Structures are given as C-alpha cells and as structure tokens.
Amino acid sequence: MTDWTLERRAMGAEQLMTAKITEFAAHLTAGDRSAAEKARTEALASLEAHLDLTDQLISQTFA
C-alpha cells in the first residue's frame, strides 16, 4: 500500500467520523436515542480507524 492510499483512507475515516458526529447530534436533537447511540458508536469506530491509519503513516514516514 502506498503512502497516498493510506493518506486517502485516513482522510476518508476522518470525514466519516465528522459525518457521524453530525448525525449523532441530529438524532439527539430529534430525540431518537437508539439512532444517536448507533451514530456515536460508528463515530468512535471511525476515529479509531483514523488514528490507526495515521499511526501507520507516521511509521512509514519515519521508517
């Protein structure tokens, strides 16, 4: 996997996380607790993916 692929995946994970945070807020405002919890869980998973991918990028950059 090239650096560009990792970078694109990391950026995609970050964008997904942002979208899920927005979705979480919308569900919270609408009073839909179960949908809000699902969006929160998905936002956390996206954050973890983003952090894992950025760790890989850092390792490749300084290897």
C-alpha positions in Angstrom: 0.0 0.0 0.0 1.4 3.4 -0.9 1.5 6.4 1.3 -1.1 8.1 -0.8 -3.5 5.2 -0.3 -3.1 5.4 3.4 -3.5 9.1 3.4 -6.7 8.9 1.4 -8.0 6.2 3.7 -7.1 8.3 6.8 -8.8 11.4 5.3 -11.9 9.3 4.5 -12.1 7.9 8.0 -11.8 11.5 9.4 -14.6 12.7 7.1 -16.8 9.7 8.1 -16.2 10.5 11.7 -17.3 14.1 11.2 -20.4 13.0 9.4 -21.3 10.5 12.1 -20.8 13.2 14.8 -23.2 15.4 12.9 -25.6 12.5 12.5 -25.4 11.9 16.3 -26.2 15.5 17.0 -29.2 15.4 14.7 -30.6 12.2 16.2 -30.0 13.7 19.7 -31.9 16.8 18.8 -34.7 14.7 17.3 -34.9 12.7 20.5 -34.0 9.4 18.8 -31.8 7.8 21.4 -31.1 4.5 19.7 -30.1 6.1 16.4 -27.9 8.6 18.4 -26.2 5.7 20.2 -25.6 3.9 16.9 -24.1 7.1 15.3 -21.9 7.6 18.3 -20.6 4.1 18.1 -19.9 4.5 14.4 -18.1 7.8 15.0 -15.9 6.2 17.6 -15.1 3.4 15.2 -14.2 5.9 12.5 -12.0 7.8 15.0 -10.1 4.6 15.8 -9.7 3.8 12.1 -8.4 7.3 11.5 -5.9 7.1 14.4 -4.7 3.6 13.3 -4.1 4.9 9.7 -2.3 8.0 10.8 -0.1 5.8 13.1 0.8 3.7 10.0 1.5 6.9 8.0 3.9 8.2 10.7 5.6 4.8 10.9 6.2 4.8 7.2 7.4 8.4 7.1 10.0 7.9 9.8 11.0 4.3 8.9 
